[in-house]
């Protein structure tokens, strides 16, 4: 298999998986729980600027997750999601240990790291960004095929 196609396929599958998780968590904050309850939860967890943080987290996760799925603005979205997860890690989960079952940071760590990885690699060939020549690593090869 062509390594460029394989890389783009892997990026597509990772973007979809990550996007679905973020859309679900954003939807939970916006609709299922509601923004007022999300803000109250953030206040109870001593998250700085709880109203701003609640809105940021909810909409970055909801809209950013959808953007990842379609491969739009992937470097920016990936960076925003990384910042979102870094905030969750540092303000809520870090002192609770690794395991998510105890409120730990394993989920936010992998979501943040994967968001950063996708921000750096881009959408690949199978995303909206590629339609505008912004597909990421696949779009950065010179004529010899070497990454530049």
N, C-alpha and C positions, 0 to 999 in steps of 0.2 A: 504494500500500500504506500502511496505517496506520503512522505513524512509531513508535508504541508497540510494535506487533507486530514491525516491522522491527528495532527496538532489542533486543527480547527474543529474537528469532530469532538475531541476531548474538551476543548474550551466551550463548545456549544453545550455539551452535556453538563459540564460543571456550572456554566451560567444558568442553565435551566434549573438544576437542583438547588443552587444557592438562591436564585430568584424566587422560587416557590416558597422556600423557607422564609425569606424576608417579606414577601407579600403576605404570607399567613400571619407573621408577627406584627406587621404594620396594620393589617386589617383588624387584628385583635385589639390593638391600641386605639384605633380610630372608631371601629364599629361595635365589636363584640363587647369590650369593656367600656368604651367611650373615652374621649380625651379627658374629661373631668376625672374619671376614675384613674386613668393613667397618670395624670398630674398628681392626684392624691397619693397614689402608690409611690411615685418618685419622691414626693415630700416625705413619706414615711420611711423611705430608704436613705434619706438625707442626700439625694442627688442635687448638686448645685443647680440653681436657676430651674426649679422643677417644671414650671410652665413651659419655658423655652425648650428645655431638654425633652419634655414629653412631645411637643409639637415636632421638634427636629427628628427625634427617633421615629415617631409614628410615620411621618411623611417621607423621610429618607428611606425607611424600610419598605413602605407601601409602593411609592413611585419608583424608588431605586430598584426594588426587586423586579418590578414589571419591566423597567429599562434593561436590566440584566437579561431577562428572558428573551427580549427581542434584539439584544445586542446593540443598544443605543447609548451613546455617551459613556461607554464602559470605563475608560480611565477615570473620569470624574466621578461617576457613580460608585465605582469600586473604592475610590479614596474616601468618599463621604461615608460609605458603609463601614470602612475600616475605622474611621474616626468615631462613628456611632458605637462600634463594638469595643474600641479602646476605652471609650467613656464608660460603657457598661462594666468592662473588666476592672477598671481602676476605682470606680465609685461604688460598685455593688458586689461584685463576685470574688475579687482577689482574696479577701480575708476569709472566704468560706471554703478554701481548699479547691482541689481539682474537680471532683466529681459533681456533675450537674444535679444528681439526686439530693445532694445536700446544699444546693444553691451555689455550687462552685462554678469555676470559670471554663470548664472544658468546651462547652458549646460556643460561648462568645469568643474563645481563643481560636477555634477552628474556623468559625465564621469570619472573624476579623482577618486571620492569616490568608484565607482563601479569597476574601475581598481584595486584599492588597495584591495578591498574586495575579488575580484577574485584571486589576487596575494596571499593573505593569505589562502584562501580556496582551491586553486588548481583547477584542471580541473574536478575532480570527476571521476566516472567510465567510462564516455563516451568521451574519448579523447586520443590522442596519448600518453600523459604522463602516463596514466593508464597502457598502454601496457608495460611500463618500470618500473612499481611499484611506480610511482610518481603522483598518482591521487589526492593527497591532503587529506582532512579530512576523506574521506572514507577509505584511506589506513593507517590511524593512530589509528585504534582501537585495543585494546588488546583482549585477548580471551573472556573476559567478555562482550565485546561490548562497553566498556567505552572508550571515547576519551582519548588519552594519550598525 
